[in-house]
Amino acid sequence: MHEEIRNTPLHDWHLSHGANMAVFGGYDMPLWYPSGAKKEHLTVLTNAGIFDTSHMAVIMVTGTDAFELLQLCFTKDLNACVGKKKAPLKPGKCVYGAYLNENGELIDDAIVSQIEHNIYMIVVNAGMGGDVARHMTYYAGLRDVEIIDLTDKIGKIDIQGPMAAGILMNILKEPEEVFDEMFYFTFKGHFDSRSTLAGTVKLTDGTPLLLSRTGYTGEFGFEIFVNPDHLIGTWEMLLAAGKKFDLIPCGLAARDSLRAGALLPLSHQDIGPWPFINHRWLFTLPYNDDGTGFTKKFIGDEALHNIEESEHTCAFVGYDLRKVSTHDPAAYVLDAAGNEIGTVLTCVSDMAIGRHGDRIYSISSPDKPEGFNPKGLCCGFVKVKPKLLSGQIVELKDNRRKIKVMIVDDIRPDRTARRPIKEMLKI
């Protein structure tokens, strides 16, 4: 059966500006523009880049039982998920977690934002709006809740990089008020002009936005949600305001290398239809303080409790920028004895990092060596049978090459995502 390929409202803009396109998640999306993926990756770390992310799906969940349904279907405990003190989710806050099936396997990862009392916005991956909406509808039963899949009905742009706030300063009405107390994983405004929140964040032309201090690059920046009718205008306003900051459009290739370097998983590649345990993202599960159980009941919890053996997902960094292909059926992970112990999930090159002695530095590292000019290092994730510890060396192989990599706890150091807006406005 032929699958329909969808376009975002910016599709013609991408084509007219020479984007190299490919289908991702059912959408024809830009991989990179004529400037190239390397420049796009580096520009997000030094200046700022904008991404068309309108292929992402948005689901609204409302009603007196919306909280109860999310507690059942979403992995994070919404009563204890905000900050180090694990405060409850409240309006204006966001949280990252996952949806699992009863076997404890991933359906999708997501960011849940509490818009108002009994109103939640859930952002999931491209093509997953229907699946996640059906999953919640199945478990909603007789609860007082309405689940609306807004796939293709919300425009979304991400602006990421240290100059992001400076660029927005030029096109937001009352930017000082918008940025006041806008911490990491908070949001303001609304994309629907009928909402009472819509007046909180507006562009200078009156366009209402939902502006969220989130993203998937590991760098300082924002996700912008807007009515699709205003998407192209908002995109062009950002580009015009960002011209003096060397803002450039970026494609999925840069998004992929940036997110891997930031130790973030790609759904259905690094996390997927296998037990959601033994990986780098256990903070998305509601473990109690001693890690012996969960603080709430949720779909998939019993399966995770009862799984006795499962593979381990680990991060790695190589010694140069050479990669192996995850599309190569002969891509494996080898131990020191040359035994195949697993598969390669992601292998990209983070062009902003390099080794100096026994340390990895980024071009954003405040203590980087004088004259530091990285050529990039390959990095990503492997899924292996034995538990591997940080510092262990393994080899990745495909039909072209064999490369040595180190298992690590982190990849690209000195990321900027959590830095205060006031600090970033001084850059």
Residue pairs with C-beta under 8 A, 6 or more apart in sequence:
3 26
4 26
5 23
5 26
5 27
5 28
6 26
6 27
6 28
6 55
6 152
7 27
7 28
8 27
8 29
8 52
8 54
8 55
8 155
8 231
9 54
9 155
9 228
9 231
9 232
10 52
10 54
10 231
10 232
10 235
11 28
13 232
13 235
14 21
14 29
14 30
14 52
14 249
15 21
17 33
17 34
17 249
18 33
18 34
19 30
19 31
19 32
19 33
19 249
19 251
20 30
20 31
20 32
20 33
20 251
21 28
21 29
21 30
21 31
22 28
22 29
22 31
22 252
23 29
24 55
24 126
24 252
25 55
25 125
25 126
25 127
25 128
26 55
26 126
26 127
27 55
27 126
27 127
29 52
29 55
29 251
29 252
30 52
30 249
30 251
30 252
31 37
31 251
31 252
31 253
32 40
32 250
32 251
32 252
32 253
32 254
33 40
33 248
33 249
33 250
33 251
35 43
35 248
37 251
37 253
37 254
37 257
38 351
38 376
39 248
40 49
40 248
40 249
40 250
40 251
40 253
40 254
41 250
41 253
41 254
41 257
41 258
41 350
41 351
41 352
42 351
42 352
42 363
43 49
43 161
43 246
43 247
43 248
43 250
44 160
44 161
44 217
44 219
44 221
44 250
44 254
44 258
45 161
45 162
45 219
45 352
45 362
45 363
45 364
45 416
46 161
46 162
46 363
47 161
47 162
47 163
47 245
47 246
47 247
47 248
48 159
48 160
48 161
48 162
48 163
48 164
48 167
48 221
48 242
48 245
48 246
48 247
49 159
49 160
49 161
49 247
49 248
49 249
49 250
49 254
50 157
50 158
50 159
50 160
50 235
50 238
50 239
50 242
50 247
50 248
50 249
50 250
51 157
51 158
51 159
51 160
51 249
51 250
51 251
51 255
52 156
52 157
52 235
52 249
53 156
53 157
53 158
53 223
54 152
54 154
54 155
54 156
54 157
54 228
54 231
55 126
55 127
56 123
56 124
56 125
56 126
56 156
57 123
57 124
57 125
57 126
57 127
57 128
57 129
57 130
57 132
57 149
57 150
57 151
58 121
58 122
58 123
58 124
58 129
58 150
58 151
58 153
58 154
58 156
58 225
59 121
59 122
59 123
59 124
59 129
59 132
59 133
59 136
59 147
59 148
59 149
59 150
60 119
60 120
60 121
60 122
60 146
60 147
60 148
60 150
61 69
61 70
61 119
61 120
61 121
61 122
61 136
61 145
61 146
61 147
61 148
62 118
62 119
62 120
62 145
62 146
62 148
63 118
63 143
63 144
63 145
63 146
64 118
64 144
64 145
65 140
65 143
65 144
65 145
66 118
66 119
66 120
66 145
67 78
67 118
67 120
68 143
69 136
69 139
69 140
69 143
69 145
70 78
70 112
70 120
71 77
71 78
71 79
71 296
71 298
72 139
72 297
72 298
72 299
73 99
73 135
73 136
73 139
73 298
73 299
74 97
74 98
74 99
74 110
74 112
74 298
75 97
75 98
75 99
75 100
75 276
75 284
75 285
75 286
75 298
75 300
76 95
76 96
76 97
76 112
76 284
76 286
77 286
77 294
77 295
77 296
78 88
78 89
78 95
78 112
79 88
79 89
79 295
79 296
80 86
80 87
80 88
80 286
80 295
81 87
81 88
81 89
81 95
81 97
81 286
82 88
82 89
82 90
82 93
82 95
82 185
89 95
89 112
89 114
90 114
91 114
91 115
91 116
91 117
92 114
92 186
92 187
92 188
93 113
93 114
93 185
93 186
93 187
94 111
94 112
94 113
94 114
94 185
94 186
94 187
94 212
94 214
95 111
95 112
95 185
96 109
96 110
96 111
96 185
96 284
97 109
97 110
97 112
97 284
98 106
98 107
98 108
98 109
98 110
98 271
98 276
98 281
98 284
99 106
99 107
99 108
99 109
99 110
99 124
99 132
99 135
99 299
100 106
100 107
100 276
100 298
100 299
100 300
100 303
100 304
101 107
101 135
101 299
101 300
102 299
102 300
102 302
102 303
103 275
103 300
103 303
104 275
104 276
104 277
104 300
104 301
104 302
104 303
104 304
104 307
105 272
105 273
105 274
105 275
105 276
105 300
105 303
106 267
106 268
106 271
106 272
106 273
106 274
106 276
107 128
107 131
107 132
107 135
108 124
108 125
108 128
108 131
108 132
108 267
108 268
109 124
109 125
109 265
109 267
109 271
109 284
110 122
110 123
110 124
110 132
111 122
111 123
111 214
112 120
112 121
112 122
113 120
113 121
113 122
113 123
113 187
113 212
114 120
115 121
115 190
115 195
115 197
116 197
121 210
122 132
123 223
124 132
125 267
125 268
128 267
129 149
129 150
129 151
130 149
130 151
133 147
133 148
133 149
136 147
137 147
139 299
140 147
152 228
153 228
154 191
154 225
154 226
154 227
154 228
155 191
155 225
155 226
155 227
155 228
155 230
155 231
155 234
156 223
156 224
156 225
156 226
157 223
157 224
157 226
157 231
157 234
157 235
157 238
158 215
158 216
158 217
158 221
158 222
158 223
158 224
159 167
159 168
159 221
159 222
159 224
159 238
159 242
159 247
160 215
160 217
160 219
160 220
160 221
160 222
160 258
161 219
161 220
161 221
161 247
162 219
162 220
162 416
162 424
162 427
163 242
163 245
163 246
163 247
163 427
164 220
164 221
164 222
164 424
165 179
165 220
165 222
165 421
165 424
165 425
166 245
166 424
166 425
166 427
167 238
167 241
167 242
167 245
167 247
168 175
168 178
168 211
168 222
168 238
168 241
169 175
169 425
170 241
171 203
171 204
171 237
171 238
171 241
172 178
172 201
172 202
172 203
172 204
173 202
173 203
173 204
173 206
178 188
178 189
178 200
178 201
178 211
179 421
179 425
182 188
182 211
182 213
182 421
183 213
183 420
184 213
184 214
184 417
184 418
185 213
185 214
186 212
186 213
187 210
187 211
187 212
187 213
187 214
188 197
188 200
188 201
188 210
188 211
189 197
189 198
189 200
189 201
189 202
189 208
189 209
189 210
189 211
190 197
190 198
190 200
190 201
190 208
190 210
191 198
191 208
191 209
191 210
191 225
191 226
191 227
192 198
192 208
192 227
193 208
193 227
195 208
197 210
198 208
199 208
201 208
201 209
201 210
201 211
202 208
202 209
203 209
203 234
203 237
204 237
205 233
205 237
207 226
207 227
207 230
207 233
207 234
208 226
208 227
209 224
209 225
209 226
209 234
210 224
210 225
210 226
211 222
211 223
211 224
211 225
212 222
212 223
212 224
212 225
213 221
213 222
213 421
214 222
214 223
215 221
215 222
215 223
215 417
216 255
216 258
216 259
216 262
216 264
217 255
217 258
217 259
217 262
217 417
218 258
218 259
218 261
218 262
218 263
218 264
218 412
218 415
218 416
218 417
219 258
219 262
219 415
219 416
219 417
220 416
220 417
220 419
220 424
221 417
224 234
226 234
238 247
239 247
239 249
241 247
256 266
256 346
256 348
257 348
257 349
257 350
257 351
258 350
259 266
260 266
260 346
260 348
260 350
260 379
260 380
260 381
260 411
261 348
261 350
261 352
261 353
261 379
261 411
261 412
262 411
262 412
262 415
262 417
263 280
263 315
263 410
263 411
263 412
265 271
265 279
265 280
265 281
265 381
266 346
269 326
269 345
269 346
270 279
270 313
270 345
270 346
270 381
271 279
271 281
271 313
274 310
274 311
274 383
275 303
275 304
275 307
275 310
276 285
276 300
276 304
277 285
277 304
277 307
277 310
278 310
278 311
278 312
278 313
278 387
279 312
279 313
280 313
280 314
280 315
280 381
285 294
285 304
286 294
286 295
286 296
286 298
287 293
287 294
287 295
288 294
288 295
293 305
294 301
311 342
311 383
311 384
311 385
312 383
312 384
312 385
312 386
312 387
312 388
313 345
313 381
313 382
313 383
314 381
314 382
314 384
314 388
314 407
315 379
315 380
315 381
315 407
315 408
315 409
315 410
315 411
316 379
316 380
316 381
316 382
316 394
316 396
316 405
316 406
316 407
316 408
317 353
317 360
317 377
317 378
317 379
317 405
317 406
317 408
317 411
318 377
318 378
318 379
318 396
318 403
318 404
318 405
318 406
319 355
319 377
319 403
319 404
319 405
319 406
320 375
320 376
320 377
320 378
320 403
321 349
321 351
321 375
321 376
321 377
321 378
322 378
322 401
322 403
323 347
323 348
323 349
323 378
323 403
324 331
324 344
324 347
324 396
324 397
324 398
324 400
324 401
324 403
325 331
325 347
325 398
325 400
326 344
326 345
326 346
326 347
328 398
328 399
328 400
330 397
330 398
330 399
331 343
331 344
331 347
331 396
331 397
331 398
332 340
332 341
332 342
332 343
332 344
332 396
332 397
332 398
333 340
333 341
333 342
333 343
333 344
333 382
333 384
333 394
333 395
333 396
334 340
334 341
334 394
334 395
334 396
334 397
334 402
335 341
335 386
335 394
336 393
336 394
338 395
341 384
341 385
341 386
341 394
342 382
342 383
342 384
342 385
343 382
343 383
343 384
344 380
344 381
344 382
344 396
344 398
345 380
345 381
345 382
345 383
346 380
346 381
347 378
347 379
347 380
347 396
348 378
348 379
348 380
349 376
349 377
349 378
349 379
350 376
350 377
350 378
350 379
350 411
350 412
351 374
351 375
351 376
352 362
352 363
352 364
352 374
352 376
352 412
353 360
353 361
353 362
353 363
353 374
353 376
353 377
353 379
353 411
353 412
353 413
354 360
354 361
354 372
354 373
354 374
354 375
354 376
354 377
355 361
355 377
356 368
356 369
356 372
360 377
360 411
360 412
360 413
361 367
361 368
361 369
361 372
361 374
361 413
361 414
362 368
362 374
362 412
362 413
362 414
362 415
363 372
363 374
364 414
364 415
364 416
365 372
365 413
365 414
366 414
378 403
378 405
379 411
379 412
382 394
382 396
384 394
388 394
388 407
389 407
390 407
390 408
390 409
391 406
391 407
391 408
392 406
392 407
393 404
393 405
393 406
393 407
394 404
394 405
394 407
395 402
395 403
395 404
395 405
396 402
396 403
396 405
397 403
416 424
